[in-house]
Amino acid sequence: MIDILIKAGGFILIIMLGFALKTKGVCTREHGSFLSTIIMNITLPCSLLSSINNLEITPILLVALACGFLGNVITNLSGYLIQKKESPMTRALSMINSSGYNIGTFTLPFVQSFFPSNLIGYVCLFDTGNALMCLGGTYSAASTVVANEEKQSFKTVAKKLFSSIPFCTYIILFFLSLFHIAIPTQILTVTSIAGNANAFLAMLMIGILLEIKLDLSQIRLIKKILLNRYAVTLGLSLFVYFILPIDLTVKKMIILCLCSPISAVAPVFSNRLGSRSPVPSAINSLSIIISIFIMTILILFMV
């Protein structure tokens, strides 16, 4: 237990370091955005290649994928329902900021540090289902609510998905595993160098980008969306743990994914809807803080 607390504490300290560097003016949000580009295009794909080479494809993996997709659908719908009497823009913002899971730059580094590599595949398949919604599906539904002229066609969503290097890495690894094709050791040796830096860079980036500017007039909306998000998360987690007929270790991975922070693209899509409110950024940052503590407690009981 002490080792787990030390490691989890290390992640929190790195996030605090990133936040302190920004506060002192050593780093800016632009540095965080640069780190995000490095992580999403280099260290995260390399980390995936090194972690889940020779993944064994089983029907249970598809359960993880379905959970990632359905988790988005349910949180999206609940976000709409809790604001159904409010303005179309408020309903749309609630939909976008209630759903989506930040797997690649948050949950995956956590899981890789505490669990064996053979369990990483469940997280990756969950994120594949998650990506189908949070990279386009959710925005498309929300834009319909506000009658936004910019709709997300299937072609647009597909283009977004396949322009995402982590998503393409998931697909490549899935088919390599399906046909039992192993990546040469020489390539994995090289990718592991960059992959080993992923957890540190991801936590540092989160700290740099962490920004909570609370508008007192919006606190009620922020509280309502976050309470909805984590109430639905609790309900889904209980369903997975007590009802879903799958192995306990797989249940643990899915529950950790469900407890992830809100997707990092939620503020971006909120802005594209025409919102200039600080609410999406505040919700995103607060969800990171909440999820850090929830996942640390869960890992203490899971490992």
PETA-V190235 format. One record per pair of residues at least 4 apart in sequence whose C-alpha atoms are under 7 Angstrom apart, sorted by sequence separation. I is the first residue (numbers start at 0). J is the second residue. If there is no record, write none. Layout:
i=I j=J
i=I j=J
This chain:
i=0 j=4
i=1 j=5
i=2 j=6
i=3 j=7
i=4 j=8
i=5 j=9
i=6 j=10
i=7 j=11
i=8 j=12
i=9 j=13
i=10 j=14
i=11 j=15
i=12 j=16
i=13 j=17
i=14 j=18
i=15 j=19
i=16 j=20
i=17 j=21
i=18 j=22
i=19 j=23
i=20 j=24
i=21 j=25
i=26 j=30
i=27 j=31
i=28 j=32
i=29 j=33
i=30 j=34
i=31 j=35
i=32 j=36
i=33 j=37
i=34 j=38
i=35 j=39
i=36 j=40
i=37 j=41
i=38 j=42
i=39 j=43
i=40 j=44
i=41 j=45
i=42 j=46
i=43 j=47
i=44 j=48
i=45 j=49
i=46 j=50
i=47 j=51
i=48 j=52
i=56 j=60
i=58 j=62
i=59 j=63
i=60 j=64
i=61 j=65
i=62 j=66
i=63 j=67
i=64 j=68
i=65 j=69
i=66 j=70
i=67 j=71
i=68 j=72
i=69 j=73
i=70 j=74
i=71 j=75
i=72 j=76
i=73 j=77
i=74 j=78
i=75 j=79
i=76 j=80
i=77 j=81
i=78 j=82
i=79 j=83
i=85 j=89
i=86 j=90
i=87 j=91
i=88 j=92
i=89 j=93
i=90 j=94
i=91 j=95
i=92 j=96
i=93 j=97
i=94 j=98
i=101 j=105
i=102 j=106
i=103 j=107
i=104 j=108
i=105 j=109
i=106 j=110
i=107 j=111
i=108 j=112
i=109 j=113
i=110 j=114
i=114 j=118
i=119 j=123
i=120 j=124
i=121 j=125
i=122 j=126
i=123 j=127
i=124 j=128
i=125 j=129
i=126 j=130
i=127 j=131
i=129 j=133
i=130 j=134
i=131 j=135
i=132 j=136
i=133 j=137
i=135 j=139
i=136 j=140
i=137 j=141
i=138 j=142
i=139 j=143
i=140 j=144
i=141 j=145
i=142 j=146
i=143 j=147
i=151 j=155
i=152 j=156
i=153 j=157
i=154 j=158
i=155 j=159
i=156 j=160
i=157 j=161
i=158 j=162
i=159 j=163
i=163 j=167
i=164 j=168
i=165 j=169
i=166 j=170
i=167 j=171
i=168 j=172
i=169 j=173
i=170 j=174
i=171 j=175
i=172 j=176
i=173 j=177
i=174 j=178
i=175 j=179
i=176 j=180
i=182 j=186
i=183 j=187
i=184 j=188
i=185 j=189
i=186 j=190
i=187 j=191
i=188 j=192
i=190 j=194
i=191 j=195
i=193 j=197
i=196 j=200
i=197 j=201
i=198 j=202
i=199 j=203
i=200 j=204
i=201 j=205
i=202 j=206
i=203 j=207
i=204 j=208
i=205 j=209
i=214 j=218
i=217 j=221
i=218 j=222
i=219 j=223
i=220 j=224
i=221 j=225
i=222 j=226
i=223 j=227
i=224 j=228
i=225 j=229
i=226 j=230
i=227 j=231
i=228 j=232
i=229 j=233
i=230 j=234
i=231 j=235
i=232 j=236
i=233 j=237
i=234 j=238
i=235 j=239
i=236 j=240
i=237 j=241
i=238 j=242
i=239 j=243
i=245 j=249
i=246 j=250
i=247 j=251
i=248 j=252
i=249 j=253
i=250 j=254
i=251 j=255
i=252 j=256
i=253 j=257
i=254 j=258
i=255 j=259
i=264 j=268
i=265 j=269
i=266 j=270
i=267 j=271
i=268 j=272
i=269 j=273
i=270 j=274
i=277 j=281
i=278 j=282
i=279 j=283
i=280 j=284
i=281 j=285
i=282 j=286
i=283 j=287
i=284 j=288
i=285 j=289
i=286 j=290
i=287 j=291
i=288 j=292
i=289 j=293
i=290 j=294
i=291 j=295
i=292 j=296
i=293 j=297
i=294 j=298
i=295 j=299
i=296 j=300
i=297 j=301
i=298 j=302
i=20 j=25
i=21 j=26
i=37 j=42
i=38 j=43
i=85 j=90
i=101 j=106
i=102 j=107
i=111 j=116
i=131 j=136
i=132 j=137
i=142 j=147
i=151 j=156
i=161 j=166
i=175 j=180
i=213 j=218
i=238 j=243
i=245 j=250
i=269 j=274
i=270 j=275
i=20 j=26
i=21 j=27
i=160 j=166
i=161 j=167
i=175 j=181
i=82 j=89
i=83 j=90
i=82 j=90
i=111 j=119
i=142 j=150
i=240 j=250
i=269 j=279
i=79 j=90
i=139 j=150
i=239 j=250
i=79 j=91
i=139 j=151
i=266 j=279
i=79 j=93
i=265 j=279
i=266 j=280
i=78 j=93
i=79 j=94
i=78 j=94
i=135 j=151
i=76 j=94
i=236 j=254
i=75 j=94
i=78 j=97
i=75 j=95
i=263 j=283
i=135 j=156
i=75 j=97
i=134 j=156
i=261 j=283
i=74 j=97
i=75 j=98
i=74 j=98
i=102 j=126
i=134 j=159
i=232 j=257
i=261 j=286
i=134 j=160
i=232 j=258
i=260 j=286
i=71 j=98
i=260 j=287
i=71 j=99
i=100 j=129
i=99 j=129
i=260 j=290
i=259 j=290
i=258 j=290
i=99 j=133
i=258 j=294
i=127 j=166
i=255 j=294
i=95 j=137
i=95 j=138
i=95 j=141
i=123 j=169
i=94 j=141
i=91 j=141
i=91 j=144
i=91 j=145
i=87 j=144
i=88 j=145
i=221 j=278
i=63 j=121
i=67 j=125
i=71 j=129
i=87 j=145
i=66 j=125
i=67 j=126
i=64 j=124
i=68 j=128
i=60 j=121
i=63 j=124
i=64 j=125
i=67 j=128
i=68 j=129
i=71 j=132
i=217 j=278
i=221 j=282
i=63 j=125
i=67 j=129
i=75 j=137
i=64 j=127
i=65 j=128
i=68 j=131
i=60 j=124
i=64 j=128
i=68 j=132
i=51 j=116
i=212 j=277
i=50 j=116
i=51 j=117
i=54 j=120
i=51 j=119
i=213 j=281
i=51 j=120
i=212 j=281
i=211 j=281
i=210 j=281
i=211 j=284
i=210 j=284
i=209 j=284
i=108 j=198
i=105 j=201
i=104 j=201
i=56 j=176
i=44 j=165
i=55 j=176
i=56 j=177
i=43 j=165
i=54 j=176
i=53 j=176
i=40 j=164
i=44 j=168
i=39 j=164
i=39 j=165
i=53 j=179
i=97 j=224
i=53 j=181
i=121 j=249
i=52 j=181
i=52 j=182
i=122 j=252
i=138 j=268
i=142 j=272
i=93 j=224
i=97 j=228
i=121 j=252
i=122 j=253
i=122 j=256
i=49 j=187
i=48 j=187
i=49 j=190
i=49 j=191
i=45 j=190
i=46 j=191
i=49 j=194
i=45 j=191
i=78 j=224
i=45 j=193
i=46 j=194
i=45 j=194
i=46 j=195
i=106 j=256
i=42 j=193
i=43 j=194
i=46 j=197
i=42 j=194
i=106 j=259
i=42 j=196
i=43 j=197
i=74 j=228
i=102 j=256
i=42 j=197
i=74 j=231
i=102 j=259
i=101 j=259
i=38 j=197
i=100 j=259
i=101 j=260
i=100 j=260
i=101 j=261
i=100 j=261
i=101 j=262
i=99 j=261
i=100 j=262
i=101 j=263
i=38 j=201
i=98 j=261
i=99 j=262
i=96 j=261
i=34 j=200
i=35 j=204
i=96 j=265
i=34 j=204
i=95 j=265
i=31 j=204
i=95 j=269
i=31 j=207
i=31 j=208
i=92 j=269
i=28 j=207
i=28 j=208
i=96 j=279
i=17 j=203
i=21 j=207
i=16 j=203
i=17 j=204
i=14 j=202
i=18 j=206
i=13 j=202
i=14 j=203
i=17 j=206
i=18 j=207
i=13 j=203
i=16 j=206
i=17 j=207
i=63 j=253
i=14 j=205
i=15 j=206
i=18 j=209
i=10 j=202
i=14 j=206
i=7 j=295
i=3 j=299
i=0 j=299
